[in-house]
Amino acid sequence: IAVLCRTKAQVKTISEYLNREHIPTRTYLINFFEISEIKDILAWCNLIAKTQYQDSGLFRILSKFTNENTANNIFNQYSKRDHTPRFELIQDIENNEISKVLNQVNHLRKLYKKKNAAEMVWEICVYTKILRPLLKRYEWKDQLALINLGKFIKRSTDFVARHKSNDTLKAFSNYMNVLQESNGIQTTYPDENHVSQT
């Protein structure tokens, strides 16, 4: 059965409804930077490399570790006029989940000084275990995420090969942020013949 829609918003609404009713769907209008795992890895890159998007990266990571309300409450404690990175401001908050985030970021920031962008992207994948849940389920959305995370990792490797004089995670993150703003990477979709039936 096919459901045709006029807008991307309609596709999302109908797909979400069908999924809530446990009716499997496949939508093919997912932007590369709309894939949750791509958002996650880019959030980590921005936070670790201290780019201009580090606060939004921190917000996404805190939302994942706690929930969106907790992240909102933390961010709302501080004046919007205060341009101090929020990561610096939350150092004294006593919360186990936030402490885990702080420890992970501090660990990865130590590595950042010694490694190029490709090595750091891989370290982020390993240390945050971003790939692990995808390997356990391996449904269509998981395949989509894995394929495109592979594309993200490959892009970091290609970036390092082309920019030997400036192969830092910050330079790569800024490059990916520009591509995100311009919608410059096409999503790769899993082969229909290899999709698990659920």
Summary of the structure (lengths in Angstrom):
residues: 198
radius of gyration: 18.2
end to end distance: 15.5
largest distance: 53.7
contacts: 533
relative contact order: 0.14
helix: 67%
strand: 0%
